[in-house]
């Protein structure tokens, strides 16, 4: 008689995630200590994995704001056109696997576990960062799935980002504004230089939005690389309805549409106007995108949005002011490297604030946020968790009120 004994893997999915997040530097949790200053480790890992990036057809999407929305719009349109589409984005909101999808379906837990288990000793030996490992995982997975095209979102910056080992068929830069200034520079020109690092030789590049100073940087870099350059905000006048309804999506839709127009001229992509229309309207269903002007309740109306820097918050807060409501409530939390002097003046004074700390090491203490906010005449109470702050807002609001949840991706993630 033979007995079949179940032999467990070294780590299950939750154990694997805990190892990924706690054993190695990860920017979204730790901040500056996780930032790598060159691509050495990314190239070492790629070589270790037999260079999966060389077997992928990719579109590389960088910029300050709108990378995620633009990436998801592109993926959705290409799915509607019948292509098998890999999508790599960051950060995730609820589950790590949101970062790596094929045709909207998240990577399998077993694949994540097996990949880490097989390469764990290499990761430890080379002291790879969380992001470097995740990029390697995505590229490896997309090759295994035999994808037709892959949308690869830059994590931060561009020139030194772990994704920048690919040779894409198209580069996309959504816009430039001040964010991560401790790494990328304190003015738009220096940030644009870092973002422009994804422009490759003889590969077309689409620019979503620009200022006179950033346009000069992009034009010079494209000329140096002998790359055709397209400025979407100047070239695209038509528009399509989309499931993404935030005011800032106007720019992202233009960027995505200009990128599609370039693709239609490249590599024999067959993408119809019907594919574009359906891709825009079905983007959430096709890709699972969350956290972009996402309505959670109707009475009171509750909107959650991941905007977290000056440029993004200006647009979101302007959109809030267009809403009809009796009273306004903000569930607000931020990370500790956020420039509060830059963003707090944007928030309306005639609102009730529910200050909270995202449950990550980088989360800013809610009492510090409250004291800083008081200096800008923003008043409210401190709560010991995002969920308690949100629950208090729900209980305090009338049906005709408006509740906004945001300030950080991680606040939105906890509410979702």
C-alpha positions as CSV (number, residue, x, y, z in Angstrom):
1,X,0.0,0.0,0.0
2,X,1.4,3.4,-1.0
3,X,0.7,6.6,1.0
4,X,0.7,9.9,-0.8
5,X,2.3,12.4,1.5
6,X,1.8,16.1,0.7
7,X,5.1,17.9,0.7
8,X,4.5,21.6,1.1
9,X,6.5,24.2,-0.7
10,X,9.2,26.0,1.2
11,X,6.9,29.1,1.5
12,X,3.2,29.5,0.7
13,X,1.9,32.7,-1.0
14,X,1.5,34.8,2.2
15,X,4.9,33.7,3.5
16,X,6.4,34.6,0.1
17,X,4.9,38.0,0.2
18,X,6.1,38.6,3.8
19,X,9.6,37.7,2.7
20,X,9.4,39.9,-0.3
21,X,8.2,42.9,1.7
22,X,10.1,42.5,4.9
23,X,13.5,41.0,4.0
24,X,14.4,43.4,1.2
25,X,14.2,47.1,0.6
26,X,11.0,48.3,-1.0
27,X,10.5,51.9,-1.9
28,X,6.8,52.1,-1.2
29,X,7.4,51.0,2.4
30,X,10.8,52.4,3.3
31,X,11.5,55.4,1.0
32,X,15.0,56.5,0.3
33,X,16.8,53.5,1.5
34,X,15.3,51.3,-1.2
35,X,16.4,53.6,-4.1
36,X,19.2,52.1,-6.3
37,X,21.4,54.4,-8.2
38,X,22.2,52.3,-11.3
39,X,20.9,49.3,-13.3
40,X,23.7,46.9,-12.3
41,X,21.4,44.6,-10.3
42,X,18.6,44.7,-12.9
43,X,21.1,43.6,-15.6
44,X,22.5,40.9,-13.3
45,X,19.0,39.5,-12.6
46,X,18.1,39.7,-16.3
47,X,21.2,37.7,-17.2
48,X,20.4,35.2,-14.4
49,X,16.9,34.7,-15.9
50,X,18.3,34.3,-19.5
51,X,17.3,37.8,-20.4
52,X,13.5,37.4,-20.8
53,X,13.2,41.1,-21.7
54,X,14.9,40.3,-25.1
55,X,11.9,38.1,-26.0
56,X,9.2,40.7,-25.2
57,X,7.6,43.3,-27.4
58,X,7.0,46.3,-25.0
59,X,5.6,49.7,-24.7
60,X,7.4,51.7,-21.9
61,X,5.3,54.2,-20.0
62,X,6.9,56.8,-17.7
63,X,6.0,60.2,-16.3
64,X,5.0,61.7,-13.0
65,X,1.2,61.4,-13.0
66,X,-1.1,59.3,-15.2
67,X,1.3,56.4,-15.9
68,X,-1.1,53.9,-14.5
69,X,-4.3,55.2,-16.2
70,X,-2.5,55.5,-19.5
71,X,-1.0,52.0,-19.2
72,X,-4.4,50.5,-18.5
73,X,-6.1,52.4,-21.3
74,X,-3.5,51.1,-23.8
75,X,-3.8,47.5,-22.4
76,X,-7.6,47.7,-22.7
77,X,-7.6,48.9,-26.3
78,X,-5.0,46.3,-27.3
79,X,-7.1,43.6,-25.6
80,X,-10.2,44.7,-27.6
81,X,-8.1,44.4,-30.7
82,X,-7.5,40.7,-29.9
83,X,-3.9,40.9,-28.6
84,X,-2.6,39.0,-25.6
85,X,-1.5,41.8,-23.4
86,X,0.9,41.8,-20.5
87,X,0.6,44.7,-18.0
88,X,3.1,45.6,-15.4
89,X,2.2,48.5,-13.0
90,X,3.0,49.7,-9.5
91,X,2.2,50.1,-6.7
92,X,-0.7,47.7,-6.0
93,X,-3.7,48.6,-3.9
94,X,-5.0,45.4,-2.4
95,X,-2.9,42.4,-3.6
96,X,0.7,42.2,-4.9
97,X,-0.5,40.3,-7.9
98,X,-2.3,43.4,-9.3
99,X,1.1,44.5,-10.5
100,X,1.4,41.7,-13.1
101,X,-1.5,40.8,-15.3
102,X,-2.2,39.2,-18.7
103,X,-5.4,40.3,-20.4
104,X,-6.6,41.6,-17.0
105,X,-6.0,38.4,-15.1
106,X,-3.5,38.5,-12.2
107,X,-0.4,36.3,-12.1
108,X,-1.1,33.1,-10.2
109,X,0.0,32.8,-6.6
110,X,1.9,29.6,-7.4
111,X,3.9,31.3,-10.1
112,X,5.0,34.0,-7.6
113,X,5.9,31.4,-5.0
114,X,7.8,29.2,-7.5
115,X,9.7,32.1,-8.9
116,X,10.9,33.4,-5.5
117,X,11.7,29.9,-4.3
118,X,13.8,29.1,-7.4
119,X,15.7,32.4,-7.3
120,X,15.8,33.2,-3.6
121,X,19.5,32.4,-3.1
122,X,20.4,34.7,-6.0
123,X,18.2,37.5,-4.7
124,X,19.9,37.3,-1.3
125,X,23.4,37.0,-2.7
126,X,23.0,40.1,-4.8
127,X,20.9,42.0,-2.3
128,X,18.2,42.8,-4.9
129,X,15.5,45.3,-4.1
130,X,11.8,44.4,-4.0
131,X,11.3,46.3,-7.2
132,X,14.2,44.7,-9.1
133,X,12.8,41.2,-8.2
134,X,9.3,42.2,-9.2
135,X,10.4,43.4,-12.6
136,X,12.3,40.2,-13.2
137,X,9.2,38.2,-12.1
138,X,7.0,40.2,-14.6
139,X,9.3,39.7,-17.5
140,X,9.7,36.0,-16.8
141,X,6.0,35.6,-16.5
142,X,5.1,37.4,-19.7
143,X,7.6,35.2,-21.6
144,X,6.0,32.1,-20.1
145,X,2.6,33.4,-21.2
146,X,3.7,34.1,-24.8
147,X,2.2,37.6,-24.8
148,X,1.8,39.6,-28.0
149,X,2.6,43.0,-26.4
150,X,3.4,44.2,-22.9
151,X,2.8,47.5,-21.3
152,X,5.6,48.2,-18.8
153,X,5.1,51.1,-16.4
154,X,8.1,52.8,-15.0
155,X,8.3,52.6,-11.2
156,X,10.1,55.9,-10.5
157,X,12.1,58.3,-12.7
158,X,13.1,56.5,-15.8
159,X,16.8,56.6,-16.6
160,X,17.8,54.4,-13.6
161,X,14.5,52.6,-13.1
162,X,14.7,48.8,-13.1
163,X,12.3,48.6,-16.0
164,X,14.7,50.5,-18.2
165,X,16.6,47.5,-19.5
166,X,13.9,46.9,-22.1
167,X,14.1,47.9,-25.8
168,X,10.5,49.0,-26.4
169,X,8.7,49.6,-29.7
170,X,7.3,52.8,-28.2
171,X,8.1,55.0,-25.3
172,X,5.5,57.2,-23.6
173,X,6.0,60.0,-21.1
174,X,2.7,61.2,-19.6
175,X,3.8,64.5,-17.9
176,X,6.3,66.0,-15.5
177,X,5.6,67.5,-12.1
178,X,7.5,67.7,-8.8
179,X,7.5,64.3,-7.0
180,X,10.2,62.2,-5.5
181,X,12.4,65.3,-5.6
182,X,14.9,63.7,-3.2
183,X,15.8,61.3,-6.0
184,X,14.9,63.0,-9.3
185,X,15.8,66.7,-8.7
186,X,14.0,69.8,-7.4
187,X,13.1,71.4,-10.7
188,X,11.1,70.3,-13.7
189,X,14.2,70.3,-16.0
190,X,16.1,67.8,-13.9
191,X,13.0,65.6,-13.4
192,X,12.4,65.7,-17.1
193,X,16.0,64.6,-17.8
194,X,15.4,61.5,-15.6
195,X,12.1,60.7,-17.2
196,X,13.6,61.2,-20.7
197,X,16.0,58.4,-19.9
198,X,13.5,55.9,-21.3
199,X,13.8,57.5,-24.8
200,X,15.7,54.9,-26.9
201,X,17.5,55.1,-30.2
202,X,15.3,55.2,-33.2
203,X,12.2,54.3,-31.1
204,X,9.3,56.8,-31.3
205,X,8.2,58.6,-28.1
206,X,4.8,60.1,-27.2
207,X,4.8,63.0,-24.8
208,X,1.5,63.6,-23.0
209,X,1.8,67.1,-21.4
210,X,4.7,69.5,-21.4
211,X,5.8,72.9,-20.3
212,X,8.2,75.1,-22.3
213,X,11.2,73.9,-20.2
214,X,10.3,70.2,-20.3
215,X,9.5,70.3,-24.1
216,X,13.0,71.6,-24.7
217,X,14.5,68.6,-22.7
218,X,12.3,66.1,-24.6
219,X,13.0,67.5,-28.0
220,X,16.8,67.6,-27.4
221,X,16.8,64.0,-26.1
222,X,14.7,62.7,-29.0
223,X,17.0,64.4,-31.5
224,X,20.0,62.9,-29.8
225,X,18.5,59.5,-30.0
226,X,17.1,60.0,-33.5
227,X,13.7,59.2,-32.3
228,X,10.4,60.6,-33.7
229,X,8.6,62.6,-31.1
230,X,4.8,63.2,-30.8
231,X,3.2,65.8,-28.5
232,X,-0.2,64.3,-27.8
233,X,-1.7,67.5,-26.3
234,X,-1.0,69.3,-29.6
235,X,-2.0,66.5,-32.0
236,X,-5.1,64.9,-30.5
237,X,-8.3,66.8,-30.7
238,X,-10.9,64.0,-30.8
239,X,-12.1,62.3,-27.6
240,X,-13.8,59.0,-26.6
241,X,-16.0,58.3,-23.6
242,X,-14.3,56.3,-20.9
243,X,-15.0,54.5,-17.7
244,X,-12.3,56.7,-16.2
245,X,-14.1,59.8,-15.3
246,X,-11.7,61.9,-13.3
247,X,-11.0,65.3,-14.8
248,X,-7.3,64.5,-15.2
249,X,-8.2,61.6,-17.5
250,X,-8.6,64.1,-20.3
251,X,-4.8,64.2,-20.6
252,X,-4.4,60.5,-20.2
253,X,-6.9,59.7,-22.9
254,X,-5.1,62.0,-25.3
255,X,-1.8,60.3,-24.5
256,X,-3.2,56.9,-24.9
257,X,-4.9,57.8,-28.2
258,X,-1.7,59.3,-29.6
259,X,0.2,56.2,-28.6
260,X,-2.4,54.0,-30.4
261,X,-2.1,56.2,-33.5
262,X,1.7,55.6,-33.5
263,X,1.2,51.9,-33.0
264,X,-1.2,51.7,-35.9
265,X,1.8,52.8,-38.1
266,X,4.2,50.3,-36.4
267,X,4.7,46.5,-36.5
268,X,1.5,45.9,-38.5
269,X,-0.8,46.4,-35.4
270,X,-4.4,46.2,-36.5
271,X,-6.5,48.4,-34.2
272,X,-9.8,49.7,-35.3
273,X,-11.8,52.8,-34.1
274,X,-14.3,50.3,-32.6
275,X,-11.4,48.7,-30.6
276,X,-10.4,52.1,-29.3
277,X,-14.0,53.1,-28.3
278,X,-14.6,49.8,-26.6
279,X,-11.1,49.8,-25.0
280,X,-11.8,53.2,-23.4
281,X,-15.3,52.4,-22.2
282,X,-14.4,48.9,-20.9
283,X,-11.0,49.8,-19.3
284,X,-12.0,48.9,-15.8
285,X,-13.7,45.7,-16.8
286,X,-10.8,44.7,-19.0
287,X,-7.9,45.5,-16.7
288,X,-9.3,45.8,-13.1
289,X,-7.9,49.3,-12.6
290,X,-8.9,50.8,-9.2
291,X,-8.5,54.0,-7.2
292,X,-9.0,56.6,-9.9
293,X,-11.9,58.8,-9.0
294,X,-13.6,55.6,-7.8
295,X,-17.0,56.0,-6.3
296,X,-17.5,53.8,-3.3
297,X,-21.0,55.0,-2.1
298,X,-23.8,57.1,-3.5
299,X,-25.5,58.6,-0.4
300,X,-23.3,60.2,0.8
301,X,-21.2,60.2,-2.3
302,X,-17.8,58.7,-1.5
303,X,-14.9,59.1,-3.9
304,X,-11.5,57.5,-3.4
305,X,-8.5,58.7,-5.5
306,X,-4.8,57.9,-5.5
307,X,-3.7,61.5,-6.5
308,X,-0.9,62.4,-4.1
309,X,1.2,65.2,-5.4
310,X,0.5,68.9,-6.2
311,X,-0.3,68.4,-9.9
312,X,-2.7,65.5,-9.3
313,X,-4.3,67.0,-6.2
314,X,-5.0,70.4,-7.9
315,X,-7.1,68.7,-10.6
316,X,-8.9,66.4,-8.1
317,X,-9.7,69.2,-5.7
318,X,-11.0,71.4,-8.5
319,X,-13.2,68.5,-9.6
320,X,-14.6,68.1,-6.0
321,X,-15.6,71.8,-6.0
322,X,-17.8,71.1,-9.0
323,X,-19.8,68.5,-7.1
324,X,-23.1,69.3,-5.4
325,X,-23.0,68.6,-1.7
326,X,-24.1,70.0,1.6
327,X,-20.9,69.4,3.6
328,X,-17.5,68.2,2.6
329,X,-15.4,65.5,4.4
330,X,-11.8,64.5,3.8
331,X,-10.3,61.2,5.0
332,X,-6.6,62.3,4.7
333,X,-3.3,60.5,5.2
334,X,0.1,60.9,3.7
335,X,3.6,59.4,3.7
336,X,6.4,61.0,5.6
337,X,8.4,62.4,2.7
338,X,5.5,64.4,1.3
339,X,6.0,68.2,1.0
340,X,3.1,69.3,3.1
341,X,3.8,73.0,2.5
342,X,3.2,72.4,-1.2
343,X,0.0,70.2,-1.0
344,X,-1.9,71.4,2.1
345,X,-2.6,74.9,0.8
346,X,-4.6,73.2,-2.0
347,X,-7.2,71.7,0.3
348,X,-10.5,73.6,1.1
349,X,-10.8,75.1,4.5
350,X,-14.6,74.6,4.6
351,X,-14.3,70.9,5.2
352,X,-14.1,68.5,8.1
353,X,-10.9,66.5,8.2
354,X,-10.3,62.9,9.5
355,X,-6.5,62.7,9.8
356,X,-5.0,59.2,9.8
357,X,-1.7,57.3,9.1
358,X,-1.4,54.8,6.4
359,X,-0.4,51.5,7.9
360,X,3.1,51.3,6.5
361,X,6.5,52.4,7.9
362,X,6.6,55.5,5.7
363,X,3.2,56.7,6.9
364,X,3.2,60.1,8.5
365,X,2.0,60.2,12.1
366,X,-1.6,61.6,12.0
367,X,-0.9,64.0,14.9
368,X,2.0,65.6,12.9
369,X,-0.3,65.8,9.9
370,X,-3.1,67.4,12.0
371,X,-0.7,70.0,13.5
372,X,0.7,70.9,10.1
373,X,-2.8,71.2,8.6
374,X,-4.0,73.5,11.4
375,X,-1.4,76.0,10.2
376,X,-3.4,76.1,6.9
377,X,-6.7,76.4,8.7
378,X,-7.7,72.7,8.0
379,X,-9.4,71.4,11.0
380,X,-10.4,67.9,12.1
381,X,-9.7,65.0,14.5
382,X,-7.0,62.4,14.6
383,X,-7.9,58.7,14.2
384,X,-5.8,55.7,15.1
385,X,-6.3,54.0,11.7
386,X,-7.5,54.7,8.2
387,X,-10.5,52.4,8.7
388,X,-11.6,54.2,11.8
389,X,-11.2,57.6,10.1
390,X,-13.3,56.4,7.2
391,X,-16.0,54.8,9.4
392,X,-16.2,58.1,11.4
393,X,-16.7,60.1,8.2
394,X,-19.4,57.7,7.0
395,X,-21.2,58.0,10.4
396,X,-20.8,61.8,10.5
397,X,-22.0,62.6,7.0
398,X,-25.5,63.2,5.8
399,X,-26.8,61.7,2.6
400,X,-26.3,64.9,0.8
401,X,-22.6,65.3,1.9
402,X,-19.5,64.4,-0.1
403,X,-16.6,62.3,1.3
404,X,-13.2,62.2,-0.3
405,X,-10.6,59.5,0.6
406,X,-7.0,60.1,-0.4
407,X,-3.7,61.9,0.1
408,X,-1.8,58.6,-0.5
409,X,-2.2,55.5,-2.5
410,X,-2.0,53.5,0.8
411,X,-5.0,55.3,2.3
412,X,-7.1,54.4,-0.7
413,X,-5.7,50.8,-0.5
414,X,-6.8,50.4,3.1
415,X,-10.4,51.7,2.4
416,X,-10.8,49.5,-0.7
